[in-house]
Amino acid sequence: MSGGNWLQEITGQSKSIIGMVHLPALPGTPLYDTDNGMTGIRDWVNRDLDAL
């Protein structure tokens, strides 16, 4: 990319907002919530997205 604002070159927008969604423990990790499973992870992520 040549000079200028690299983010503008990527998004085509003059101003951009970058957000991050945090995931809880995933399957195979010690703190994974087997009771709620992947549905619990999806619900967790949706709450984070709503907050953004």
N, CA, C and O atoms as a GROMACS GRO file, in nm:
protein
  208
    1MET      N    1   0.084  -0.118   0.000
    1MET     CA    2   0.000   0.000   0.000
    1MET      C    3   0.088   0.124   0.000
    1MET      O    4   0.192   0.128   0.066
    2SER      N    5   0.047   0.219  -0.072
    2SER     CA    6   0.133   0.335  -0.091
    2SER      C    7   0.089   0.453  -0.004
    2SER      O    8  -0.013   0.517  -0.032
    3GLY      N    9   0.167   0.481   0.100
    3GLY     CA   10   0.141   0.598   0.184
    3GLY      C   11  -0.003   0.608   0.229
    3GLY      O   12  -0.074   0.508   0.231
    4GLY      N   13  -0.046   0.727   0.265
    4GLY     CA   14  -0.186   0.751   0.300
    4GLY      C   15  -0.234   0.666   0.416
    4GLY      O   16  -0.154   0.611   0.492
    5ASN      N   17  -0.362   0.656   0.429
    5ASN     CA   18  -0.424   0.582   0.537
    5ASN      C   19  -0.452   0.440   0.491
    5ASN      O   20  -0.540   0.418   0.408
    6TRP      N   21  -0.378   0.344   0.545
    6TRP     CA   22  -0.392   0.204   0.501
    6TRP      C   23  -0.532   0.150   0.530
    6TRP      O   24  -0.584   0.070   0.452
    7LEU      N   25  -0.592   0.192   0.641
    7LEU     CA   26  -0.726   0.144   0.674
    7LEU      C   27  -0.830   0.198   0.577
    7LEU      O   28  -0.924   0.127   0.541
    8GLN      N   29  -0.812   0.320   0.536
    8GLN     CA   30  -0.902   0.378   0.437
    8GLN      C   31  -0.889   0.304   0.304
    8GLN      O   32  -0.988   0.283   0.234
    9GLU      N   33  -0.768   0.266   0.269
    9GLU     CA   34  -0.748   0.191   0.145
    9GLU      C   35  -0.817   0.054   0.152
    9GLU      O   36  -0.869   0.006   0.051
   10ILE      N   37  -0.818  -0.008   0.270
   10ILE     CA   38  -0.880  -0.140   0.285
   10ILE      C   39  -1.032  -0.130   0.287
   10ILE      O   40  -1.100  -0.208   0.219
   11THR      N   41  -1.086  -0.034   0.364
   11THR     CA   42  -1.232  -0.028   0.385
   11THR      C   43  -1.304   0.061   0.286
   11THR      O   44  -1.424   0.045   0.265
   12GLY      N   45  -1.233   0.155   0.226
   12GLY     CA   46  -1.298   0.250   0.137
   12GLY      C   47  -1.373   0.359   0.212
   12GLY      O   48  -1.448   0.435   0.152
   13GLN      N   49  -1.352   0.366   0.344
   13GLN     CA   50  -1.420   0.466   0.428
   13GLN      C   51  -1.316   0.563   0.484
   13GLN      O   52  -1.201   0.527   0.506
   14SER      N   53  -1.359   0.687   0.508
   14SER     CA   54  -1.266   0.784   0.564
   14SER      C   55  -1.242   0.761   0.713
   14SER      O   56  -1.135   0.794   0.765
   15LYS      N   57  -1.341   0.706   0.782
   15LYS     CA   58  -1.326   0.673   0.924
   15LYS      C   59  -1.378   0.532   0.946
   15LYS      O   60  -1.481   0.493   0.891
   16SER      N   61  -1.307   0.455   1.026
   16SER     CA   62  -1.346   0.317   1.053
   16SER      C   63  -1.345   0.292   1.202
   16SER      O   64  -1.272   0.357   1.277
   17ILE      N   65  -1.425   0.197   1.244
   17ILE     CA   66  -1.428   0.153   1.383
   17ILE      C   67  -1.389   0.006   1.383
   17ILE      O   68  -1.443  -0.073   1.306
   18ILE      N   69  -1.296  -0.029   1.470
   18ILE     CA   70  -1.253  -0.167   1.482
   18ILE      C   71  -1.297  -0.217   1.619
   18ILE      O   72  -1.270  -0.152   1.720
   19GLY      N   73  -1.364  -0.331   1.622
   19GLY     CA   74  -1.409  -0.388   1.748
   19GLY      C   75  -1.353  -0.528   1.764
   19GLY      O   76  -1.304  -0.589   1.669
   20MET      N   77  -1.362  -0.579   1.887
   20MET     CA   78  -1.313  -0.713   1.915
   20MET      C   79  -1.417  -0.787   1.997
   20MET      O   80  -1.471  -0.734   2.094
   21VAL      N   81  -1.443  -0.909   1.958
   21VAL     CA   82  -1.533  -0.995   2.034
   21VAL      C   83  -1.448  -1.099   2.105
   21VAL      O   84  -1.366  -1.166   2.042
   22HIS      N   85  -1.467  -1.112   2.235
   22HIS     CA   86  -1.392  -1.209   2.313
   22HIS      C   87  -1.472  -1.338   2.325
   22HIS      O   88  -1.593  -1.334   2.348
   23LEU      N   89  -1.404  -1.450   2.311
   23LEU     CA   90  -1.468  -1.580   2.322
   23LEU      C   91  -1.443  -1.639   2.460
   23LEU      O   92  -1.335  -1.621   2.517
   24PRO      N   93  -1.542  -1.711   2.513
   24PRO     CA   94  -1.516  -1.787   2.636
   24PRO      C   95  -1.434  -1.911   2.601
   24PRO      O   96  -1.393  -1.929   2.486
   25ALA      N   97  -1.411  -1.995   2.699
   25ALA     CA   98  -1.334  -2.117   2.676
   25ALA      C   99  -1.400  -2.203   2.568
   25ALA      O  100  -1.522  -2.224   2.569
   26LEU      N  101  -1.319  -2.252   2.476
   26LEU     CA  102  -1.368  -2.333   2.364
   26LEU      C  103  -1.357  -2.482   2.396
   26LEU      O  104  -1.286  -2.521   2.489
   27PRO      N  105  -1.429  -2.566   2.320
   27PRO     CA  106  -1.421  -2.710   2.344
   27PRO      C  107  -1.276  -2.759   2.345
   27PRO      O  108  -1.194  -2.719   2.262
   28GLY      N  109  -1.246  -2.845   2.440
   28GLY     CA  110  -1.111  -2.899   2.452
   28GLY      C  111  -1.023  -2.822   2.547
   28GLY      O  112  -0.911  -2.865   2.575
   29THR      N  113  -1.072  -2.709   2.600
   29THR     CA  114  -0.994  -2.632   2.697
   29THR      C  115  -1.051  -2.655   2.836
   29THR      O  116  -1.168  -2.691   2.850
   30PRO      N  117  -0.970  -2.635   2.940
   30PRO     CA  118  -1.012  -2.670   3.076
   30PRO      C  119  -1.140  -2.602   3.126
   30PRO      O  120  -1.217  -2.664   3.199
   31LEU      N  121  -1.166  -2.479   3.090
   31LEU     CA  122  -1.282  -2.407   3.144
   31LEU      C  123  -1.404  -2.411   3.052
   31LEU      O  124  -1.499  -2.336   3.073
   32TYR      N  125  -1.402  -2.497   2.952
   32TYR     CA  126  -1.515  -2.509   2.859
   32TYR      C  127  -1.641  -2.550   2.935
   32TYR      O  128  -1.637  -2.642   3.016
   33ASP      N  129  -1.750  -2.481   2.908
   33ASP     CA  130  -1.879  -2.506   2.974
   33ASP      C  131  -1.955  -2.613   2.895
   33ASP      O  132  -2.025  -2.581   2.798
   34THR      N  133  -1.942  -2.738   2.937
   34THR     CA  134  -2.007  -2.848   2.864
   34THR      C  135  -2.158  -2.843   2.876
   34THR      O  136  -2.229  -2.895   2.789
   35ASP      N  137  -2.210  -2.783   2.982
   35ASP     CA  138  -2.356  -2.775   2.999
   35ASP      C  139  -2.420  -2.687   2.891
   35ASP      O  140  -2.525  -2.722   2.838
   36ASN      N  141  -2.357  -2.575   2.860
   36ASN     CA  142  -2.413  -2.482   2.761
   36ASN      C  143  -2.359  -2.506   2.621
   36ASN      O  144  -2.422  -2.464   2.523
   37GLY      N  145  -2.246  -2.572   2.609
   37GLY     CA  146  -2.190  -2.609   2.480
   37GLY      C  147  -2.169  -2.491   2.386
   37GLY      O  148  -2.145  -2.378   2.429
   38MET      N  149  -2.178  -2.520   2.257
   38MET     CA  150  -2.155  -2.417   2.156
   38MET      C  151  -2.266  -2.312   2.156
   38MET      O  152  -2.243  -2.198   2.116
   39THR      N  153  -2.385  -2.350   2.200
   39THR     CA  154  -2.493  -2.252   2.210
   39THR      C  155  -2.456  -2.144   2.311
   39THR      O  156  -2.483  -2.026   2.288
   40GLY      N  157  -2.394  -2.183   2.421
   40GLY     CA  158  -2.348  -2.086   2.520
   40GLY      C  159  -2.242  -1.992   2.465
   40GLY      O  160  -2.243  -1.873   2.495
   41ILE      N  161  -2.152  -2.046   2.384
   41ILE     CA  162  -2.048  -1.964   2.321
   41ILE      C  163  -2.113  -1.864   2.226
   41ILE      O  164  -2.079  -1.746   2.226
   42ARG      N  165  -2.206  -1.912   2.145
   42ARG     CA  166  -2.275  -1.825   2.049
   42ARG      C  167  -2.351  -1.713   2.122
   42ARG      O  168  -2.349  -1.598   2.079
   43ASP      N  169  -2.417  -1.748   2.233
   43ASP     CA  170  -2.489  -1.647   2.312
   43ASP      C  171  -2.392  -1.544   2.369
   43ASP      O  172  -2.421  -1.424   2.369
   44TRP      N  173  -2.279  -1.591   2.419
   44TRP     CA  174  -2.175  -1.504   2.476
   44TRP      C  175  -2.128  -1.403   2.370
   44TRP      O  176  -2.119  -1.283   2.396
   45VAL      N  177  -2.098  -1.454   2.250
   45VAL     CA  178  -2.049  -1.368   2.141
   45VAL      C  179  -2.156  -1.268   2.100
   45VAL      O  180  -2.126  -1.151   2.075
   46ASN      N  181  -2.282  -1.312   2.093
   46ASN     CA  182  -2.390  -1.219   2.058
   46ASN      C  183  -2.404  -1.106   2.159
   46ASN      O  184  -2.433  -0.993   2.122
   47ARG      N  185  -2.385  -1.137   2.287
   47ARG     CA  186  -2.389  -1.030   2.389
   47ARG      C  187  -2.275  -0.930   2.368
   47ARG      O  188  -2.295  -0.810   2.380
   48ASP      N  189  -2.157  -0.981   2.335
   48ASP     CA  190  -2.043  -0.892   2.308
   48ASP      C  191  -2.073  -0.804   2.186
   48ASP      O  192  -2.044  -0.684   2.187
   49LEU      N  193  -2.130  -0.864   2.081
   49LEU     CA  194  -2.162  -0.788   1.961
   49LEU      C  195  -2.266  -0.681   1.989
   49LEU      O  196  -2.254  -0.569   1.940
   50ASP      N  197  -2.367  -0.714   2.068
   50ASP     CA  198  -2.469  -0.616   2.105
   50ASP      C  199  -2.407  -0.500   2.181
   50ASP      O  200  -2.448  -0.385   2.164
   51ALA      N  201  -2.309  -0.529   2.266
   51ALA     CA  202  -2.243  -0.424   2.344
   51ALA      C  203  -2.164  -0.329   2.252
   51ALA      O  204  -2.152  -0.210   2.280
   52LEU      N  205  -2.111  -0.384   2.143
   52LEU     CA  206  -2.037  -0.300   2.049
   52LEU      C  207  -2.133  -0.213   1.972
   52LEU      O  208  -2.090  -0.134   1.887
   0.00000   0.00000   0.00000
